[in-house]
Amino acid sequence: MDRRIARGLACSAVLAAVLGVAGCKDTTIGADGPNGSGDTAAGSGPVVSNGRAADPLDNPDGTKAGLAAITSSAERAKAVALIKKVATKGRGPKTGYSREEFGAAWMDSASNVPFAHNGCDTRNDLLKRDGLDLRFRSGSKCVVMAMTLDDPYTGKAIHWTKAKATAVQIDHVMPLSYDWQMGAAHWTKAKRESIANDPLNLLPVDGPSNGAKSDSGAASWLPPSKVIRCSYAVRIAEVSIKYDLPVTSPDKQAMLTQCGG
């Protein structure tokens, strides 16, 4: 047997063992962390597109999976037109901000957002929306224990299991502390809970990339994968418009630049 083929078969066997695909029942894969955040990656590699990721221009409520690249001239023109509708203002103080001001993490009871009140917390709703080869906790159709994520931010496939590390994190496309500084400090608690749990504002992504982003706007941070940057800018614009939440002028210009505007 060709040595390269033999190595490929061996790797496939190991991967199948790690992910538990092809008919394996779920067993204990580590304890849940706070709010279901105890996660780890089994590995990562180049993404082979499966065609599931949605163009953000065709996903106005965020219920479709992933974030597909916007590449055609016509679509980029639509993206620029959308971003131009975003209002701008200066970034206010962070005084008084805390995560708790946006409700309990990954609550299922937010108002007026898809997936709410379905008996499954927001985090697991998003893992189910975007993940492939899903494995659930025994007896549950909600708690995701293992999956493969085609990460839009890095362009890599992340083979993830629920254990200790936060290899996959749920990114708030418009970060909550940014929202606070741009006007959410004056919102009702219910509206803050909505933007914190709205799938339009949420993407499961590579954990280190999400950590590097922190509460940055588009002028300070963009996804490492350049091909996705226009789509990322569109998603910010969609959230901004839906919640009547401005961005800073430098952030808006950065968003326009990503789509050729």
Helices and strands as residue ranges (DSSP letters): H 3-19, G 34-36, E 40-46, G 56-58, H 73-83, G 99-102, H 122-130, E 132-136, E 144-150, E 156-161, E 168-172, H 176-182, G 184-186, H 189-197, G 199-201, E 202-206, H 207-213, G 226-228, H 229-242, H 249-258
